[in-house]
């Protein structure tokens, strides 16, 4: 089944975006009368019939609306440093969207090798992964923030900072309380600086590790996301 995305849905007649309209009409060769399935990215899925097969603004008549099956009783927010190779960061976004995540904040740290990102491109990666995995929620990609800026925000729920240190023995899976909202910080290739770790502690972030292996930034992000998901099954 192909799932499409339309964030601004008006019932019972709605117009899809030009990008989705072009894909439906010109690529998939859908025509008036055909049934399509789409989501608003806010937890609902729709069934609709094409009433105007316009490749620039496909018009749909909605005849069914239902909640998606991917709603969670907690929120997962990961603050993560973009990788030097942006393809690796895109891979992280893709896989975490498939697994299940609510929001991502790119953070700029002392050891960051990449300080610029293209949100439009990254959001397309998220959208594609959401549709491919048949999700009804579209994760939010926040504006990039400096490390100090993010940790000083008033964030509710469990708060963890994952980094490599022989003295850190507390595992994320042991520290997290299932059902709780959670924010997890993942550092850049050079990891967080000692100063960043110490200041994060003063804001209530608990140091954790993600197993015994040394993980790449993007892998650590995915492991953190999967760990929280498994804890809530």
Buried (B, 14 or more C-beta within 10 A) or exposed (E): EEBBBBEEBEEEEBBBBEEBBBBBBEEEEBEEEBEBBBBBBEBBBBBBBBEBBBEEEBBBEBEEBEEBEBEBEBBBBBBBBBBEBBEBBBBBBBBBBBBBBBBBBBBBBBEBEBEEBEEEEBBBBBBBBBBEBBBBBBBBBBEBBBBBEBBBEEBEBBBBBBBBEEEBEEBBBEBBEEEBBBBBBBBBBEBBBEEBBEBBEEBEBBBBBBEEEEBBBBBBBBBBBBBBBEBBE
